[in-house]
Amino acid sequence: MRLDKYLKNSRLIKRRTIANEVCDAGKVLVNDKIARASYDVKLQDVIEIQMGSRPVKVRVLGIPEHATKADAVGMYEVISN
């Protein structure tokens, strides 16, 4: 799954267009490397989003194509925020 779609489905970022813009601005790191919106997310990837005053760091636990709000919480675990 593309990174921008994963960020939207997991509810880490509210809209896919915003996720795409954040990726294009270089504010999303995957495994400590700047990632583009087209990056293919894999299980156990560590995603760090640098929006606002604190970065959020999560580990990918699941990659379902469609996720409800209840399912979104199980898609990742927060490492630090």
C-alpha positions as CSV (number, residue, x, y, z in Angstrom):
1,M,0.0,0.0,0.0
2,R,1.2,3.5,-0.8
3,L,2.5,5.6,2.1
4,D,0.0,8.4,1.7
5,K,-2.9,5.9,1.6
6,Y,-1.6,4.1,4.7
7,L,-1.4,7.4,6.6
8,K,-5.0,8.1,5.7
9,N,-6.4,4.6,6.4
10,S,-4.6,4.4,9.7
11,R,-6.0,7.8,10.7
12,L,-2.6,9.2,11.4
13,I,-3.4,12.0,8.9
14,K,-7.0,13.0,8.2
15,R,-6.9,13.3,4.4
16,R,-4.9,11.7,1.7
17,T,-4.1,15.0,0.0
18,I,-2.6,16.3,3.2
19,A,-0.6,13.1,3.6
20,N,0.7,13.5,0.1
21,E,1.7,17.1,0.8
22,V,3.5,16.2,4.0
23,C,5.4,13.4,2.2
24,D,6.4,15.8,-0.6
25,A,7.7,18.3,2.0
26,G,10.0,15.7,3.4
27,K,8.4,15.5,6.8
28,V,7.8,11.7,6.8
29,L,10.6,9.3,7.5
30,V,10.4,5.6,7.0
31,N,13.1,3.6,8.7
32,D,15.0,6.9,9.2
33,K,15.0,7.8,5.5
34,I,12.8,10.5,3.9
35,A,10.0,8.7,2.1
36,R,7.9,9.8,-0.9
37,A,4.1,9.3,-1.0
38,S,4.5,6.4,-3.4
39,Y,6.7,4.4,-1.0
40,D,5.3,0.8,-0.5
41,V,4.6,0.3,3.2
42,K,5.7,-3.0,4.7
43,L,5.0,-4.7,8.0
44,Q,7.4,-3.6,10.8
45,D,8.4,-0.3,9.0
46,V,8.9,2.5,11.4
47,I,7.2,5.7,10.3
48,E,8.1,9.1,11.8
49,I,5.8,12.1,11.0
50,Q,7.2,15.5,11.8
51,M,4.1,17.7,11.9
52,G,3.7,20.4,14.5
53,S,5.9,20.7,17.5
54,R,6.4,17.0,18.2
55,P,7.2,14.1,15.9
56,V,5.1,11.0,16.1
57,K,6.9,7.6,15.6
58,V,4.9,4.4,14.9
59,R,5.6,0.8,13.9
60,V,3.4,-0.7,11.2
61,L,1.5,-3.8,12.4
62,G,-1.1,-4.2,9.7
63,I,-1.9,-3.1,6.2
64,P,-5.6,-3.7,5.4
65,E,-6.9,-2.1,2.2
66,H,-10.0,-0.8,4.0
67,A,-10.1,0.0,7.7
68,T,-12.9,1.3,9.9
69,K,-12.1,3.7,12.7
70,A,-12.0,0.8,15.1
71,D,-9.6,-1.2,12.9
72,A,-7.3,1.8,12.4
73,V,-5.9,1.6,15.9
74,G,-4.6,-1.9,15.3
75,M,-2.7,-0.9,12.2
76,Y,0.2,0.6,14.2
77,E,1.8,0.9,17.6
78,V,3.1,4.2,18.9
79,I,6.8,4.1,19.7
80,S,7.1,7.7,20.7
81,N,5.1,11.0,20.4
